[in-house]
Amino acid sequence: MKFQYAWLVPLLLLPGSTTGAASAYIANRASRTTELARQLVLQRLEWLAGRNECRQAFIREKIDLDQVRATAYEVRFYNAEGPEGELRFSDVVGKPASPNEQIRDLARGLSADAFVLGYQDGRKYIRSKEVILNRGYFWQTNAQDGTWRMTTEEEKQALLLHELLHIVLNRDDDDLTRRGLCPLRLLASCPRVSTAAASE
């Protein structure tokens, strides 16, 4: 299958700050999504770290798996089509912005399966530690008949890892592709074995 990745176009930040109530609202809406996504990607990172050949594959690309793991604990994930899709950009990032769209509307405007929220601060582009999960994270179409199927656990893990690399390396899709850092390629050198074999 082919995942589609993207990072959000810059938004204009406005002076001000979010309230404590908004922060509590965010935590309530996104906590479950974050818990599930974080658990998935941490499982895969632990699996990779426990296999020397896999760890070496990441080291060759100058990717510190320990840093990626630490970042996974800091990132929050939001289901654009779930209840938290009602949150606005400023609620999630913690900075007022214009336009201040709901993340559901932002996601619908992109073909990406997931993306990192970011914004322009003067001449500098800032990647937040907020990741939006779009429809493609949960569902994919079958190339043969066009029907929908649930995204597999491994596909989700590859997608989550890709978004973490955006944050850890502070690179966009073009740069990750140019360096050959697509997780689907990296993980191809570390194929998963069956559950029974892995437990032996």
Beta strands, then each sheet from edge to edge (+ up, - down):
strand 1: 5-7
strand 2: 12-13
strand 3: 76-79
strand 4: 97-98
strand 5: 114-121
strand 6: 124-133
strand 7: 139-141
strand 8: 148-150
sheet 1: 1+ 5+ 6- 3-
sheet 2: 2+ 4-
sheet 3: 7+ 8-
end
